[in-house]
Every structure is written in structure tokens, then in C-alpha cells.
């Protein structure tokens, strides 16, 4: 083992205290099952064991996230009233403030006042198991959203900011971050149409309202199952799906089914065109285009991409097309390999169709590498993975993740864990609430919520950030911890990348704290963490059997790392297609064709497998709502993360020197600096489309 790992090995050994006892009770009241070898560190114990029930009869309710008003659902109304009062006072102060940096500071205070309740409510409406709390939070989101819309059309606020931006002396006297934040606030104003004449401004307000409504309607349609008459299916397939009277309910594409017939039927029925859903999508795209042109942009994509790493749609399309062209040869080789396997598995129907790659890529990986995710899971207990992250972060950033006891009423479920992120010399950097475990009614998607953004306070202190990570893992039992498949482990690393971005940022303003930056930059830290999760040297340090403490055998680790490279090209080729579709939909209007016709043409051109007549995949593409004109961000972020990994961390994934530099040049600034300049400063070279494409294409294998 290379010398670079020795300090890390010592640290891991220190974290594990040997014991002869067969059953212990930790100081925080967590029952630990029988272990023959070792106990975990406090961090490992917190995540590997079920929380013991605690009586709260005599403990004061401190409110959700220790917000005093939020001891009950009605507390959201009190929080709203407090926000409205504070916002009114800040608006008055801002309008009368002398032109200078004080205007930016007051704008940020106003933004912080709104976000601290709106963002918290947005999280609670999703995660809280109590319907009354969730409903109250939902109402607060609506009410503060309405207040924000009022402020976005407040001429007095707009004029105060406009005076500052037009005062060259005042702007020159401010630091770079303050100037950027002032410009970002102005951008937010102008995309709402505040600078327009009255009639056009009213039209912009209506279009914004329409876009919100249409987006909500489209999302509902995306998740609505298709109900079809049983008669459309042959008898041997009718009962492979949910049956409701004379209808068959198709809820997904059944991509993991071993039956070609089931996958084909599910694909065609689930993606069957819905005329109403297509009208909603086309109306949404038209409204976005009208709004963009109303506020001075040629297309919605031009408006959306301002201030990003990519800068403009032309750069995005150039990047995507070059990436697709570079991938296509390897993609076709991967499809050829799938056809070979399919011919053996299904000789009567050897052709490859769009419903086949998800199944056959997993099938071939399992066959080639003899990888069974359930065989790996005992080595990836959640506690072991958290210890691995802790040790990695301690070397990269000199921080530790320390479990905290929560107070009565602070959390919404007893299995939510609270971590303090503590720096060796800087002290507490922030808090992460980990809502990792399944429960009835909890959404299954993974999320990073910013509850409170970091910012410099007037008294010189720093408002430390608070975030929530929501994942969807099975909870531990009294006899077994939560065991993660390799994919689940990698996703944990990904989400912790977002959390570290929030924790390590030290921006002056909360408006640009942590992940509040352009989408194509926000995904870089999380995607970079996937490289650490795929590195043999990193995995070998924490992948230990939860019962025997044995390290994951080297051959299993290497097979796992190698298997991740297989079928990367075809998977990424599909993402390129989706990103191009997104750009075309949000490009020049009128589109001239239906969204289905456009999707079919683009799939035939950029994917390698032909479009299936009678399907409309784009009507299930929910990212068009939240990531309109930004879906490319996943691919560009991966290109930047690849560049960072190979140049900065591949030789030594535990380098504290490089970790500190990464924090200083990139993470610390959140969205407070131009994202492209941050990356170039870290890499010490200019970014070019050619360089990014080359990094995307690096390390594909078949």
C-alpha cells in the first residue's frame, strides 16, 4: 500500500475500539446488536443502530430546527407574520439607504429573512410525517412565494438597486463578491419584467404565474400511471401488471424485468402519447419563450444560461454535439455486445430496442464480473460508509462529522441524525440533518435542502449553514444495520458532496452560499465525490463486514471498480440525447413540429437506437420543469469533475494540500464568483469545449 494511506490507516484503527462484551448500550441510548469483533465509533454507531425511544414528557419542545415558533403546525403562521414584519422594515431601510455596499447588505438580509422560513417550510412539507405540519408548511410556501412575487415588482427596491449599479464610484469601491451579488439581484428583478412598461410588466407577471401552474400540471402528468383496457394485452401479459376491473395499470417501464415481452409492453404503454400532457408541455415551452423575449432574450435558453459556466446555448450545443459524436462509436460497440447477449438469451428476437439497454447492461455486468450487489452490502453498512466519509474529509479538509443529541421537537422523525461539521481550527462550520431512512409516505427521491445559508453577520460572527440530506434507505433493525449496495453507497457520496459544498462555503452573502450557484457548477462537487467512491484506495479503507470486521476482498473491490466503467458510453449517450432535446425545446420558437416529432428526430440522430413509433418519452421527462434548458449541467459537471479528479486527486485521493486548495479556490465561494473562473483558477488553465469533451470521453471501456 502506498505511503499516502498510512496516516489514514492509523486514523481508521483509532476509530475502532475493541471490546469483549457481546452487547453494549451507547451513551446516546442506542441499542447495539451482538458483535463478535468490534464496536463502531460514535459516528458509526449513530448510523448503524436503531435509535432507542426517549420519553419527552418533561423536556421542553424547542421547535423544528430549534426555531421557537415551530413547536406546532400553527407556528408556521407566527413565523410568517414575523417574516412579513421584518421584510417590511428591511424594504423601508433599503429604499432609503445611501448608495453603496449597504444596499447589497440590506438586500441580502431581506433575502435571508425570507429564505430562512421559505426554505425550511419547503423541506418540512416534503419530509414531515405529520400531515398537519406538512400542510402548514405547504401553506407557508405559498404565502411567502406570494410575498416574494410582490417584492419582485417593488419599484422602490428596484430603483435603489438600479442607482447602485449605475453609480460607477460606488461599484468600484465594493469587493468582487458584493458587485456580483448586486448584479444577481438585478438579474432576478429583470427576469420578472420589473423594468418594462406597465402593460408588459403585467404580462410578465401573468406569464410567470402561468409557467408555475403549467409546470405543476406537467409534473402531475409525468407521475400519473397509464390505464389501458385489458384487451390491448395478450392473456399471458395481462396479469403481469396491476389490474383494476377491466383496466391494466402501468406505473413504470419495468426496466429490470427479465421478460422481453413485459419490458416491451410496459415501455410502449407507459410512454403512450397523452394529448393533454403534450398540450401542457407545448404551452409551457411557449410561455417560457414569450417571457424570455419579453425581458430581452432571444430564447428561454439564453435567459437561463446567463451566468453559468457554459454562458450561452451555442456553447452548450457545441459541447453536447461533440460529446455525442465522440461517444457514438463506443456506444455502438456496447449495443453490439448487448445484442450478442440478447441473441443467446432470446434467440427468436435478437434485435436491440430502447427498452433493452437497462436490463442487459445490468445482466452483462453481473455475468462478466460475477457481481451480486447483495454480496457487497454486508461490507457497506451505513455506519462504515459514514466513517469512511469522515476519515476522507478529515484528511482533505481537516474536518470531522460528530453526532449531536437532538432536543425535543427539533427533528420530525426519531431516526433523523444530526451531525456537527467541525474544523480543526475554525470550530463548528455547520450542521447536517440526515434523514436517511424509509418511512410510510416519505418521498423516494434524494434531496439536499438548504435550511439556513451561511453569511457574515453585522457583529462579525458568521451565520453557520444548516442543511438536510434526504435519502431512502431501509432502517436498521435490532439485529442488522442498514446495508448499502454499491450504487447506494455511491449515491451517499454524491449527496455528501452537496452537503460539503454547503458546509465549506464561507461567502459574505447567503444569496450565494454553498449550492446557490449555477446548476452546471453546483453538481461538480457531488459528481467529484463519485470518483472517490469508485477509487480502490478509498473503498479499501472503510469497506468492512459489519459482523466480522473483515475488509472487502481485493478482487471484489477491483471487480466493482472495473464494472462501473462498462456501458458508461451508452448511458452517457442517452443523457446527451436528453440534454439536446432540452436545448431544442427551449431554443428558437415556434418549434415548427410537435414535441414528439422533435424527440423522434433527435433520438434517431443522436442515440443509436431508433425511436419507437407510438411513444412519447418526453412527456415523462420531469426535468423539463425544474431543469429547463439546464439538463446539460449533469454532463458538463461530469466533465469538470473528471478534470479535477485526474489533475488534482487521482495520484493521491487523500491529499490535504489539494483538498485545502479545492476548498479555497472553489467550495468556499459558493456562487459568489464566476463559476468558470473558479474552475480555471483551480486547474490553472482556461476551460475549452475541446478539453471538456476529452475529459467526458476519458476512461470508457468495453
C-alpha positions, 0 to 999 in steps of 0.5 A: 500500500502506498505511503499516502494511506498510512496516516489514514490507516492509523486514523481508521484503527483509532476509530475502532475500539475493541471490546469483549462484551457481546452487547453494549448500550451507547451513551446516546441510548442506542441499542447495539446488536451482538458483535463478535469483533468490534464496536463502531465509533460514535459516528458509526454507531449513530448510523448503524443502530436503531435509535432507542425511544426517549420519553419527552414528557418533561423536556421542553419542545424547542421547535423544528430546527430549534426555531421557537415558533415551530413547536406546532403546525400553527407556528408556521403562521407566527413565523410568517407574520414575523417574516412579513414584519421584518421584510417590511422594515428591511424594504423601508431601510433599503429604499432609503439607504445611501448608495453603496455596499449597504444596499447589497447588505440590506438586500441580502438580509431581506433575502435571508429573512425570507429564505430562512422560513421559505426554505425550511417550510419547503423541506418540512412539507416534503419530509414531515410525517405529520400531515398537519405540519406538512400542510402548514408548511405547504401553506407557508410556501405559498404565502411567502412565494406570494410575498416574494412575487410582490417584492419582485415588482417593488419599484422602490427596491428596484430603483435603489438597486438600479442607482447602485449599479449605475453609480460607477464610484460606488461599484468600484469601491465594493469587493468582487463578491458584493458587485456580483451579488448586486448584479444577481439581484438585478438579474432576478428583478429583470427576469420578472419584467420589473423594468418594462412598461406597465402593460408588459410588466403585467404580462410578465407577471401573468406569464410567470404565474402561468409557467408555475401552474403549467409546470405543476400540471406537467409534473402531475402528468409525468407521475400519473400511471397509464390505464389501458383496457385489458384487451390491448394485452395478450392473456399471458401479459395481462396479469403481469401488471396491476389490474383494476376491473377491466383496466391494466395499470402501468406505473413504470417501464419495468426496466429490470424485468427479465421478460422481453415481452413485459419490458416491451409492453410496459415501455410502449404503454407507459410512454403512450402519447397523452394529448393533454400532457403534450398540450401542457408541455407545448404551452409551457415551452411557449410561455417560457419563450414569450417571457424570455423575449419579453425581458430581452432574450432571444430564447428561454435558453439564453435567459437561463444560461446567463451566468453559468459556466457554459454562458450561452446555448451555442456553447452548450450545443457545441459541447453536447454535439461533440460529446455525442459524436465522440461517444457514438462509436463506443456506444455502438460497440456496447449495443453490439455486445448487448445484442450478442447477449440478447441473441443467446438469451432470446434467440427468436428476437435478437434485435436491440430496442430502447427498452433493452439497454437497462436490463442487459447492461445490468445482466452483462455486468453481473455475468462478466464480473460475477457481481451480486450487489447483495454480496457487497452490502454486508461490507457497506453498512451505513455506519462504515460508509459514514466513517469512511466519509469522515476519515476522507474529509478529515484528511482533505479538509481537516474536518470531522462529522460528530453526532449531536443529541437532538432536543425535543421537537427539533427533528420530525422523525426519531431516526433523523441524525444530526451531525456537527461539521467541525474544523480543526481550527475554525470550530463548528462550520455547520450542521447536517440533518440526515434523514436517511431512512424509509418511512410510510409516505416519505418521498423516494427521491434524494434531496439536499435542502438548504435550511439556513445559508451561511453569511457574515453577520453585522457583529462579525460572527458568521451565520453557520449553514444548516442543511438536510440530506434526504435519502431512502434507505431501509432502517436498521433493525435490532439485529442488522444495520442498514446495508448499502449496495454499491450504487447506494453507497455511491449515491451517499457520496454524491449527496455528501458532496452537496452537503460539503459544498454547503458546509465549506462555503464561507461567502459574505452573502447567503444569496450565494452560499454553498449550492446557490450557484449555477446548476452546471457548477453546483453538481461538480462537487457531488459528481467529484465525490463519485470518483472517490467512491469508485477509487480502490484506495478509498473503498479499501479503507472503510469497506468492512463486514459489519459482523466480522470486521473483515475488509472487502476482498481485493478482487471484489473491490477491483471487480466493482471498480472495473464494472462501473466503467462498462456501458458508461458510453451508452448511458452517457449517450442517452443523457446527451440525447436528453440534454439536446432535446432540452436545448431544442425545446427551449431554443428558437420558437415556434418549434415548427413540429410537435414535441414528439416529432422533435424527440423522434428526430433527435433520438434517431440522430443522436442515440443509436437506437431508433425511436419507437413509433407510438411513444412519447418519452418526453412527456415523462421527462420531469426535468423539463420543469425544474431543469429547463434548458439546464439538463446539460449541467449533469454532463458538463459537471461530469466533465469538470469533475473528471478534470479535477479528479485526474489533475488534482486527486487521482495520484493521491485521493487523500491529499490535504494540500489539494483538498485545502486548495479545492476548498479555497479556490472553489467550495468556499465561494459558493456562487459568489464568483464566476463559476468558470473562473473558479474552475480555471483558477483551480486547474490553472488553465482556461476551460475549452469545449475541446478539453471538456469533451476529452475529459467526458470521453476519458476512461470508457471501456468495453 
